[in-house]
């Protein structure tokens, strides 16, 4: 009858409320887990950014070293060519002195 229908409806509503609370609790737990994962990913991202900055700094230093070594090599090559020219001049002078 009417009271029985009300009782049944209240029982169903109560069961639905319990289920909704359980679902809400599960969603809150999932949200908390996702927040922790997000914090971990963000921390890893910051760490990787720092690593990248360090690698870029090393790369710049290596490029500067390479440029410096290249410049030194150019100077040494010029000195070597100058030495070869001087050696040829001395060889000609020596040959001329021997010819006299």
PyMOL commands that place a pseudoatom at each C-alpha (Angstrom):
pseudoatom trace, name=CA, resn=UNK, resi=1, chain=A, elem=C, hetatm=0, pos=[0.000, 0.000, 0.000]
pseudoatom trace, name=CA, resn=UNK, resi=2, chain=A, elem=C, hetatm=0, pos=[1.009, 3.638, 0.205]
pseudoatom trace, name=CA, resn=UNK, resi=3, chain=A, elem=C, hetatm=0, pos=[3.203, 3.317, 3.310]
pseudoatom trace, name=CA, resn=UNK, resi=4, chain=A, elem=C, hetatm=0, pos=[4.865, 0.254, 1.807]
pseudoatom trace, name=CA, resn=UNK, resi=5, chain=A, elem=C, hetatm=0, pos=[5.541, 2.130, -1.439]
pseudoatom trace, name=CA, resn=UNK, resi=6, chain=A, elem=C, hetatm=0, pos=[7.023, 5.073, 0.505]
pseudoatom trace, name=CA, resn=UNK, resi=7, chain=A, elem=C, hetatm=0, pos=[9.194, 2.687, 2.529]
pseudoatom trace, name=CA, resn=UNK, resi=8, chain=A, elem=C, hetatm=0, pos=[10.351, 0.942, -0.647]
pseudoatom trace, name=CA, resn=UNK, resi=9, chain=A, elem=C, hetatm=0, pos=[11.104, 4.282, -2.320]
pseudoatom trace, name=CA, resn=UNK, resi=10, chain=A, elem=C, hetatm=0, pos=[13.021, 5.462, 0.756]
pseudoatom trace, name=CA, resn=UNK, resi=11, chain=A, elem=C, hetatm=0, pos=[14.941, 2.182, 0.795]
pseudoatom trace, name=CA, resn=UNK, resi=12, chain=A, elem=C, hetatm=0, pos=[15.855, 2.549, -2.895]
pseudoatom trace, name=CA, resn=UNK, resi=13, chain=A, elem=C, hetatm=0, pos=[16.792, 6.202, -2.374]
pseudoatom trace, name=CA, resn=UNK, resi=14, chain=A, elem=C, hetatm=0, pos=[18.926, 5.195, 0.610]
pseudoatom trace, name=CA, resn=UNK, resi=15, chain=A, elem=C, hetatm=0, pos=[20.636, 2.490, -1.419]
pseudoatom trace, name=CA, resn=UNK, resi=16, chain=A, elem=C, hetatm=0, pos=[21.231, 4.959, -4.256]
pseudoatom trace, name=CA, resn=UNK, resi=17, chain=A, elem=C, hetatm=0, pos=[22.677, 7.476, -1.797]
pseudoatom trace, name=CA, resn=UNK, resi=18, chain=A, elem=C, hetatm=0, pos=[25.020, 4.833, -0.366]
pseudoatom trace, name=CA, resn=UNK, resi=19, chain=A, elem=C, hetatm=0, pos=[26.113, 3.900, -3.917]
pseudoatom trace, name=CA, resn=UNK, resi=20, chain=A, elem=C, hetatm=0, pos=[26.591, 7.568, -4.865]
pseudoatom trace, name=CA, resn=UNK, resi=21, chain=A, elem=C, hetatm=0, pos=[28.694, 8.132, -1.739]
pseudoatom trace, name=CA, resn=UNK, resi=22, chain=A, elem=C, hetatm=0, pos=[30.812, 5.083, -2.605]
pseudoatom trace, name=CA, resn=UNK, resi=23, chain=A, elem=C, hetatm=0, pos=[31.231, 6.370, -6.187]
pseudoatom trace, name=CA, resn=UNK, resi=24, chain=A, elem=C, hetatm=0, pos=[32.161, 9.820, -4.870]
pseudoatom trace, name=CA, resn=UNK, resi=25, chain=A, elem=C, hetatm=0, pos=[34.704, 8.307, -2.497]
pseudoatom trace, name=CA, resn=UNK, resi=26, chain=A, elem=C, hetatm=0, pos=[36.232, 6.277, -5.346]
pseudoatom trace, name=CA, resn=UNK, resi=27, chain=A, elem=C, hetatm=0, pos=[36.426, 9.390, -7.532]
pseudoatom trace, name=CA, resn=UNK, resi=28, chain=A, elem=C, hetatm=0, pos=[38.050, 11.357, -4.707]
pseudoatom trace, name=CA, resn=UNK, resi=29, chain=A, elem=C, hetatm=0, pos=[40.629, 8.597, -4.266]
pseudoatom trace, name=CA, resn=UNK, resi=30, chain=A, elem=C, hetatm=0, pos=[41.277, 8.536, -8.020]
pseudoatom trace, name=CA, resn=UNK, resi=31, chain=A, elem=C, hetatm=0, pos=[41.641, 12.331, -8.040]
pseudoatom trace, name=CA, resn=UNK, resi=32, chain=A, elem=C, hetatm=0, pos=[44.143, 12.162, -5.162]
pseudoatom trace, name=CA, resn=UNK, resi=33, chain=A, elem=C, hetatm=0, pos=[46.134, 9.494, -7.046]
pseudoatom trace, name=CA, resn=UNK, resi=34, chain=A, elem=C, hetatm=0, pos=[46.116, 11.624, -10.189]
pseudoatom trace, name=CA, resn=UNK, resi=35, chain=A, elem=C, hetatm=0, pos=[47.320, 14.645, -8.222]
pseudoatom trace, name=CA, resn=UNK, resi=36, chain=A, elem=C, hetatm=0, pos=[50.224, 12.596, -6.838]
pseudoatom trace, name=CA, resn=UNK, resi=37, chain=A, elem=C, hetatm=0, pos=[51.068, 11.323, -10.338]
pseudoatom trace, name=CA, resn=UNK, resi=38, chain=A, elem=C, hetatm=0, pos=[50.860, 14.874, -11.688]
pseudoatom trace, name=CA, resn=UNK, resi=39, chain=A, elem=C, hetatm=0, pos=[53.233, 16.112, -8.969]
pseudoatom trace, name=CA, resn=UNK, resi=40, chain=A, elem=C, hetatm=0, pos=[55.664, 13.279, -9.782]
pseudoatom trace, name=CA, resn=UNK, resi=41, chain=A, elem=C, hetatm=0, pos=[55.541, 14.025, -13.510]
pseudoatom trace, name=CA, resn=UNK, resi=42, chain=A, elem=C, hetatm=0, pos=[56.005, 17.726, -12.847]
pseudoatom trace, name=CA, resn=UNK, resi=43, chain=A, elem=C, hetatm=0, pos=[59.005, 16.960, -10.633]
pseudoatom trace, name=CA, resn=UNK, resi=44, chain=A, elem=C, hetatm=0, pos=[60.496, 14.723, -13.341]
pseudoatom trace, name=CA, resn=UNK, resi=45, chain=A, elem=C, hetatm=0, pos=[59.877, 17.470, -15.907]
pseudoatom trace, name=CA, resn=UNK, resi=46, chain=A, elem=C, hetatm=0, pos=[61.749, 20.019, -13.780]
pseudoatom trace, name=CA, resn=UNK, resi=47, chain=A, elem=C, hetatm=0, pos=[64.575, 17.528, -13.303]
pseudoatom trace, name=CA, resn=UNK, resi=48, chain=A, elem=C, hetatm=0, pos=[64.777, 16.869, -17.053]
pseudoatom trace, name=CA, resn=UNK, resi=49, chain=A, elem=C, hetatm=0, pos=[64.732, 20.618, -17.736]
pseudoatom trace, name=CA, resn=UNK, resi=50, chain=A, elem=C, hetatm=0, pos=[67.720, 21.013, -15.405]
pseudoatom trace, name=CA, resn=UNK, resi=51, chain=A, elem=C, hetatm=0, pos=[69.518, 18.163, -17.183]
pseudoatom trace, name=CA, resn=UNK, resi=52, chain=A, elem=C, hetatm=0, pos=[68.780, 19.800, -20.522]
pseudoatom trace, name=CA, resn=UNK, resi=53, chain=A, elem=C, hetatm=0, pos=[70.108, 23.141, -19.272]
pseudoatom trace, name=CA, resn=UNK, resi=54, chain=A, elem=C, hetatm=0, pos=[73.291, 21.427, -18.091]
pseudoatom trace, name=CA, resn=UNK, resi=55, chain=A, elem=C, hetatm=0, pos=[73.712, 19.645, -21.431]
pseudoatom trace, name=CA, resn=UNK, resi=56, chain=A, elem=C, hetatm=0, pos=[73.151, 22.886, -23.323]
pseudoatom trace, name=CA, resn=UNK, resi=57, chain=A, elem=C, hetatm=0, pos=[75.747, 24.587, -21.146]
pseudoatom trace, name=CA, resn=UNK, resi=58, chain=A, elem=C, hetatm=0, pos=[78.186, 21.738, -21.812]
pseudoatom trace, name=CA, resn=UNK, resi=59, chain=A, elem=C, hetatm=0, pos=[77.425, 21.991, -25.511]
pseudoatom trace, name=CA, resn=UNK, resi=60, chain=A, elem=C, hetatm=0, pos=[78.158, 25.725, -25.515]
pseudoatom trace, name=CA, resn=UNK, resi=61, chain=A, elem=C, hetatm=0, pos=[81.416, 25.120, -23.629]
pseudoatom trace, name=CA, resn=UNK, resi=62, chain=A, elem=C, hetatm=0, pos=[82.358, 22.333, -26.045]
pseudoatom trace, name=CA, resn=UNK, resi=63, chain=A, elem=C, hetatm=0, pos=[81.584, 24.581, -29.018]
pseudoatom trace, name=CA, resn=UNK, resi=64, chain=A, elem=C, hetatm=0, pos=[83.738, 27.334, -27.520]
pseudoatom trace, name=CA, resn=UNK, resi=65, chain=A, elem=C, hetatm=0, pos=[86.547, 24.828, -26.930]
pseudoatom trace, name=CA, resn=UNK, resi=66, chain=A, elem=C, hetatm=0, pos=[86.200, 23.583, -30.484]
pseudoatom trace, name=CA, resn=UNK, resi=67, chain=A, elem=C, hetatm=0, pos=[86.371, 27.133, -31.831]
pseudoatom trace, name=CA, resn=UNK, resi=68, chain=A, elem=C, hetatm=0, pos=[89.460, 27.860, -29.708]
pseudoatom trace, name=CA, resn=UNK, resi=69, chain=A, elem=C, hetatm=0, pos=[91.187, 24.666, -30.867]
pseudoatom trace, name=CA, resn=UNK, resi=70, chain=A, elem=C, hetatm=0, pos=[90.285, 25.446, -34.465]
pseudoatom trace, name=CA, resn=UNK, resi=71, chain=A, elem=C, hetatm=0, pos=[91.819, 28.899, -34.125]
pseudoatom trace, name=CA, resn=UNK, resi=72, chain=A, elem=C, hetatm=0, pos=[94.970, 27.397, -32.582]
pseudoatom trace, name=CA, resn=UNK, resi=73, chain=A, elem=C, hetatm=0, pos=[95.152, 24.858, -35.394]
pseudoatom trace, name=CA, resn=UNK, resi=74, chain=A, elem=C, hetatm=0, pos=[94.889, 27.648, -37.970]
pseudoatom trace, name=CA, resn=UNK, resi=75, chain=A, elem=C, hetatm=0, pos=[97.756, 29.515, -36.263]
pseudoatom trace, name=CA, resn=UNK, resi=76, chain=A, elem=C, hetatm=0, pos=[99.861, 26.339, -36.124]
pseudoatom trace, name=CA, resn=UNK, resi=77, chain=A, elem=C, hetatm=0, pos=[99.188, 25.642, -39.806]
pseudoatom trace, name=CA, resn=UNK, resi=78, chain=A, elem=C, hetatm=0, pos=[100.261, 29.167, -40.697]
pseudoatom trace, name=CA, resn=UNK, resi=79, chain=A, elem=C, hetatm=0, pos=[103.409, 28.783, -38.578]
pseudoatom trace, name=CA, resn=UNK, resi=80, chain=A, elem=C, hetatm=0, pos=[104.123, 25.441, -40.251]
pseudoatom trace, name=CA, resn=UNK, resi=81, chain=A, elem=C, hetatm=0, pos=[103.768, 26.944, -43.737]
pseudoatom trace, name=CA, resn=UNK, resi=82, chain=A, elem=C, hetatm=0, pos=[106.012, 29.842, -42.716]
pseudoatom trace, name=CA, resn=UNK, resi=83, chain=A, elem=C, hetatm=0, pos=[108.592, 27.373, -41.380]
pseudoatom trace, name=CA, resn=UNK, resi=84, chain=A, elem=C, hetatm=0, pos=[108.476, 25.390, -44.645]
pseudoatom trace, name=CA, resn=UNK, resi=85, chain=A, elem=C, hetatm=0, pos=[109.001, 28.572, -46.672]
pseudoatom trace, name=CA, resn=UNK, resi=86, chain=A, elem=C, hetatm=0, pos=[111.906, 29.598, -44.441]
pseudoatom trace, name=CA, resn=UNK, resi=87, chain=A, elem=C, hetatm=0, pos=[113.388, 26.092, -44.769]
pseudoatom trace, name=CA, resn=UNK, resi=88, chain=A, elem=C, hetatm=0, pos=[113.200, 26.322, -48.582]
pseudoatom trace, name=CA, resn=UNK, resi=89, chain=A, elem=C, hetatm=0, pos=[114.857, 29.741, -48.507]
pseudoatom trace, name=CA, resn=UNK, resi=90, chain=A, elem=C, hetatm=0, pos=[117.663, 28.423, -46.320]
pseudoatom trace, name=CA, resn=UNK, resi=91, chain=A, elem=C, hetatm=0, pos=[118.038, 25.384, -48.592]
pseudoatom trace, name=CA, resn=UNK, resi=92, chain=A, elem=C, hetatm=0, pos=[118.398, 27.687, -51.651]
pseudoatom trace, name=CA, resn=UNK, resi=93, chain=A, elem=C, hetatm=0, pos=[120.904, 29.855, -49.809]
pseudoatom trace, name=CA, resn=UNK, resi=94, chain=A, elem=C, hetatm=0, pos=[122.891, 26.776, -48.842]
pseudoatom trace, name=CA, resn=UNK, resi=95, chain=A, elem=C, hetatm=0, pos=[122.812, 25.498, -52.445]
pseudoatom trace, name=CA, resn=UNK, resi=96, chain=A, elem=C, hetatm=0, pos=[123.945, 28.918, -53.722]
pseudoatom trace, name=CA, resn=UNK, resi=97, chain=A, elem=C, hetatm=0, pos=[126.827, 29.001, -51.233]
pseudoatom trace, name=CA, resn=UNK, resi=98, chain=A, elem=C, hetatm=0, pos=[127.881, 25.522, -52.295]
pseudoatom trace, name=CA, resn=UNK, resi=99, chain=A, elem=C, hetatm=0, pos=[127.743, 26.542, -55.954]
pseudoatom trace, name=CA, resn=UNK, resi=100, chain=A, elem=C, hetatm=0, pos=[130.113, 29.465, -55.333]
for i in range(1, 100): cmd.bond("trace and resi %d" % i, "trace and resi %d" % (i + 1))
show_as sticks, trace
zoom trace
